Amino acid sequence: MRLELPRLGHEVTVCPDGLTAIAALERDTFDCLLVDLDMPGANGIEVIARAKQLAPDAEAIILTGKGTMESAIEAVRHGAFDYLTKPCKLVDLQAVLERVLRRRELTQKYRALQQRLERIEGPTKLVGESKGMHQVTRLIGRVAPTDSSVLILGETGTGKELVARALHEQSPRAEKPFVPINCGALPEQLIESELFGHRKGAFTGAEEHRRGLIEVADGGTLFLDEIGELPKAMQAKMLRFLESGEIRPIGANESSTCDVRIVCATNRDLEQMVADGEFREDLWFRVNTFEIALPPLRARLDDMELLAHHLAARFGITAAPGQPVFSAEALEMLKQHTWPGNVRELANVIEHAAILCDGQPVAPEHLPRRFSAQQRSVSIAKASNPRSLRELEMQAIYDALDRHDGSKPKAAEELGISLKTLYNKLNQAVSMERSA
């Protein structure tokens, strides 16, 4: 290796024993360690443990004549990237070193992107001055410095992950990883591997060791979004981890411990799921140590203008000096909407407007079509006594269009009329508005 690896482009430092290797680590930095298990002075496991303290980014490859599963498991459990049995072929060693290089490149790219994102976005900011948001901010400030598990409740699109990130950034774990995972987005057969990891050869397709997301989040925060979608079998394994801090990857014979704070979120009624037998009661007690409930957007319309301007800045909407970013009519239409998709829906609406407004104040015509239909419906509803059956009929049509986000086929189906009839009635309404 001393002769051949430099020919492959590597710089090599050779140490005759474990103590010399540790001394070299204290003097210099290395990308990778090739370590024997049995060495005088300090064995391979001791060298790797010390290397993790001195150079956490350095990867370790075990070279051993004891090619047993037990030795491999022990090496990986102590942080080894991979292991090879002696005598090993140069081509096999080069393949492992190339994987180490790719991993380091990905790590560096990730850190660069993370730093860039932090410079652009700054710290996580919860936007809102309403009473409900003040309560959420106060609760975050109280629980963030602790290690207590937190359950965030709220409808889809209310910003539950944003609250989880704020909890992490205000905690003593802020410098450690924040790892989000959507429990409802992973197939049931893959979620155990994603959370707990697996060992090489544990199942078909497991061609190398893989760390689980719990281990990736060691020292930091694991955010389990949509925890109500966690399968029952995984609920039991997650409960065991929460009680013991131990994880056992698929295919491993021994467990290891991880120090992870758990933050969960759901839009479902976990208490009712417990009553229905769909969610373990003991797991519910574990994740529900501290509860934060996020209000829906329709309950915090006082924040609408503040949120709209915040999102407009994110999507690059600017106004000329002396001009408002939003017209009064557009803001009023935003406040009248029911917002079933909450802040996520508002973000989509503002992004839609950013494409159309072209440097002008956001006006009603820059909003999605469903807002125009809603405005007509509101105008009719405001009339104290509708003057005719036609007005009541058009109100019902506009309400149906609003419920189906402007979809005319779905609105016609709900109203029990043909699509052609719906178009005719809308065209008649437009003609009457023009003539008026």
N, C-alpha and C positions, 0 to 999 in steps of 0.2 A: 504493500500500500504506500509506503514511503516513496517508492520509485515510480509506481504506476499512476497514482492519483494526480501528481503534478502534471503529468502528460495529458490528463483529461481536463486541466484547467483549475485544479484545486491547490490551495496552499495548505501544507501539511506540517503539523507540529507533533512529534512523536515523544511520548512519555513512557518511561520504563515501568512505572507503578502508579497506584492510585493516589498516593500522597503527592507525587510530582505533578500529576494531572491537576489536582486541586490547587497547588501552588501556581500552575500555569493559568488557571482560571482566574485567580486573584490578580494576576499581572496583566492579562490581555483578554480580549473578547473573541469569541468563536461562534461561527454559525452552527456548527454541528460537532457532536462528540461521538467517536466510535469507541465503545467501552466494552472490555471483557468483563465477565461476571466475577471470575476468581482472579484476584490480583493481590500481591503483597501490600501491606500498609493500609490500604482501604479498598474494599471490594467495589464492584461496579455500581451496586445500588447506592452505596454511600457517596460515590463520586457524582451520580446523577442527582441525588438529594441536595448536595452542596452546590451543584451547577444551577439548580432551580432557584437557589437563593442568590447566587452571584450573577447569573445571566439567565433570567426567566425565558428569554426568547430563543435561547440555544436549544436545538433539538438533539436528542440522544438516540443512538442506534446501538443495540446490544449485540455483541459478537460472542457466541458461547459454544462450547463443545457439548454442553448439556442441553440438547435440543428437546426438552420435554415441555409439555403443556404447562406444567406448574411453574417452570422457570420463565416461560414466556408471559404468563399471567402476572407473575410477580414484577417482571420488568416493566410491563405496560402500566401496572397499577402505580408504580413509582414515577411515572411520567415519561417512559421511553416512547419514542415515535414508532419504532419497529424493532425487530430482532432478526438476526441471521445466524445460522449454525455454521460452525467451522468444520471443514474448510469451505469457504464460500467462493463463488465465482466472481470475478471482477465485474462481469456484466450485471450480475444481480446487485452488487454493491452500488454500481453506478445508477441503476434504476431507482434504488431507494434514495440516493443522494439527489437525484433529479426531482423526486417527489418532495423532498425537504425544501429544495430551491423553489418549487412552485408554491408550496405552502407559505414560505417566507415572503414571496412576491405578493401573494394574495393578502397576507397580513399587513404588509406595508401599504398596499393600495387601500385596504379598508381603513387604516388609520389616517391616511391622507384625506380620504373622502369624509371621514368622521370629523376631522379638524376643519375641513372646508365647510361642512354643514353647520358646525358650531359657530364658525365665524359669520356665516350668512344669517342663520336663524337666531343665534344667541341662546340664552337659557329658555327653557320651556315657559311660555307665558299663557296664563289663563285669562281670557278676555271677558270682562263683564263687571258691572257695578251694581247689579241687582241684588236684592236681599238673598236670593238663593245661591248666587255665586260667591257672595261674601261668606256665607256659611260653609261652602265647599272649601274655599281658601283657608278659612280658620281651622277646619278639621285636618286639612293636609299639614298645616304648620304644627298641629299638636302631635300627630301620629308619625310624621316623617322621621324624627330623630330616633324612634324606637325600632325594634326588630319585629314588631307585631305583624301578623298576617292581616291584610286589608282586603275587603270585598267591596268592589265598586259596582253600584247598581245604576241602571239607566237604560233608556230606550236606545235603539240602534241609531248611531250618528250623533250622540250627545257629547262625545269626546272622552270616553273612558280611558283610552290609551294615553291621552294627553295628561290626565290626572295621574295615571301610573308613572309616567315619566317625571312629572313634577314631584311625586313622592320620592322617587329615586334620586333626583338631583338635589333635593333638600335633605337627604339622609347622609349618614357617615359613609355610606357605600357608593357615593357619587362617582368616585374615581374607578370603580369596578364596573363590570359589564352590566348593561340592561338588556335582557334577552326576552323579546316578546314571542309568544306562540299562540296561534289561533287554534283552539282545540276542535273547533267545528270544521276546519279546512283540511284536516289530515285524515286519510283513510284509516280505519280502525286498525288494520294490520301493520301500519307504519308508525303509529303514535308512540308505541313503547320504545322502538328504536330511536325515534327523534328525541324523546325525553331522557332515556337512560343509556343510550348508546348500544353498541354491539362489538363483539370480537370477530376477528377475521375467521371466516368459515362457519360462523354461527348459523347461517341459513344460506340458501341459494342466492347468489348475488352479493354476499358480504365478502368482498375481495380484500378488504383491509379493515383495520381497527377504526372505529368511529366514536368520537366522544359525543355523549348526549348533551342536550341543551342545558340540563341541570348542571352538568359538570362545567360546561362553557360559562355558565353564570356564577360559578364558584366565587364567593366573596361579594357578589352583587345582588341583583334583583331579577327574579324570573316572573314575567307577567303572563298569566294564563288567561287569555281572553276567551269568552264564551265557555267558561268552565262547566256550564250546565250541559254541554254537548259531550263531555268526557264519558267514554264507555264505562259500564259498571266494573269490568275487570281492571281497568286502569285506575278507577277511583280507589280500589283497594290498595294498589301499589303506590299511588300518590299519598294515601293516608299513612302507609308504612314509612315513606320517606319523611313526611312531615313530623312523625313521632320520633324517628330515630336519626334522621339526617344521613341515612345510608342509602347508597344506590348500588345496584348490581346489574351491569350491562348484560344484554342477551349473550349467552355463551360463556359467561365468566363464572368461575367457581367461588370467587371471593368478592366481598363487598368493600366499598370505600366510602368515605364520608365527604359530604359537601356542605359548606356553610352558605346557604342561599335564603334570601328573604322572598316570600311568596306574596304576590299581589294578584288577585283574581278579579274578573269582571264578568257580568252576565246581564242579559236583558230579560231573563226568565225568572219566574218566581220559584226560587230554590226551596223555600219552605213548603210550597204546594207540591213540588217534585218529591220532596222527602215523604210527604203524606201519601203520595201516589206510588211510592216505592221505586221511583226513578233515580233518586240520588241518595247516597249514603248519609244518614243523619250524623254519624261521627265525623265524616269529612266536612259536612256543612259547619259543624261546631268549630273545626280546626281552621277553616278558611275565613270564618265570619267573626274573628276576634274583634275587628273594628270595621264599621260599615260607613261608607260614604255614598250618598244618593245624589245623583246628578239630575237637576231639573230638565225637563224637555224645553225646547226652544219656545214653544207656544206659552210656557209659563214664565218666560223671562224676556218678553217683548221690549222691556225697557232697555235691554242690551242690543236691540236690533241695529240701531244706527252705529253703535260702537263696533259691533261685529262686522257689519257691512264695510265700514271703512278699513278695518284691519285686514279683511280678506281682499279688498280692492288693492291695498298696498302690496299684498303678497302676489297678486296676479298682474301687477304693473299698471293698474289704472291710475292715471294722473289727470289733473285738470289744469287748465291755464290759470295764471294768477287772477284772482278775483272771481273765479268760477267755482261752483260746488262740484264735488265728485259725483253726487247723486242729485237728481232733481227731486223736488218735494213730492211730485206724483209717484216717482219710482219708489221712494222710501215708504210712502203710504201704502203702495201695493205690497211691498215686502212685509209690512206690519199686519196687513189684512190676511195674509196667507196662513194656512193652518200648520204648515211645516211638519208633515208626517215623517220626513227624513232628517229632521233636526238640523244641526249645524253642518253636517255633511251635505245635506241637500242645499243649504244656503251657499256653501262653497261652490257647488256645481253651478248654481244660478249666477253667482258673481263671475265665475270663469266664463260662462256663456256670454255675459254682458261685456267682459273684457275683450272678447273676440270681435264684437260688433260695434262698440262705442267709438273706437278709433280716435282716442284723445278727447272726445266730447264728454260732457256730464252724462252719467248713466240715466237714460230716460225709459219710460214704459216700453217703447218699441225695441229696446235692447234686451228685455227680459224674455224668458221662454213664452211660447204662445199660450200656455195654460193660464198665465197671469192675466192676459187680456180677457179670456173667457170668464175667469173668476171676477174680474172687475165689473163686467156687465151683469153678472149674477148678483153681486153686492148692490149695484145700483138699483136693480129691480127690487131686491129684498128691502131696501131702505124706504121704498114707497109705502106709506102707511096703509093705503087701500089700493091694491092693484086694480087698474081701470078695466082690464079685460081678461078673458080666458086665455088669449094669446100671450099675455105677459106671464101668467102663471105657467103656461106651457114652456115658454122660453127659459124661465127660471129653472124649471126641472131639467131642461136640456143642458144649460150651462153648469148646473150642479153636477150632472153626470159626467160631463167633459172634465170638470175639475177633479172629480174622484178618480178618473182614469188618465190623468196627466195629458189631456187633450186627444186621447185616442178615440176617434169617431166610431170605428167598428165596435169597440167595447162599450161605448156609451149607447149606441143604437141597440146593442144586445140587451143591456140593462133596462132600457126604456121599453123594449118590446116592439120596436119599429124597425123597418128596413133601413139600410144605410142610405138608399136613395131618398127616402122620406126625410131622414135627418138632414141631408145636404139641402134638400128643397126648403126646409124650415129655416135653416141657417141663412140661406141666400135671401129668403124673404125678409128675415130680420135685418140683414145688411142693407137691403133696398129701402126698407122703412126708415132705418137710421139716416141714410143719405138724403132721403126726401124730407126728413124732419129737419 
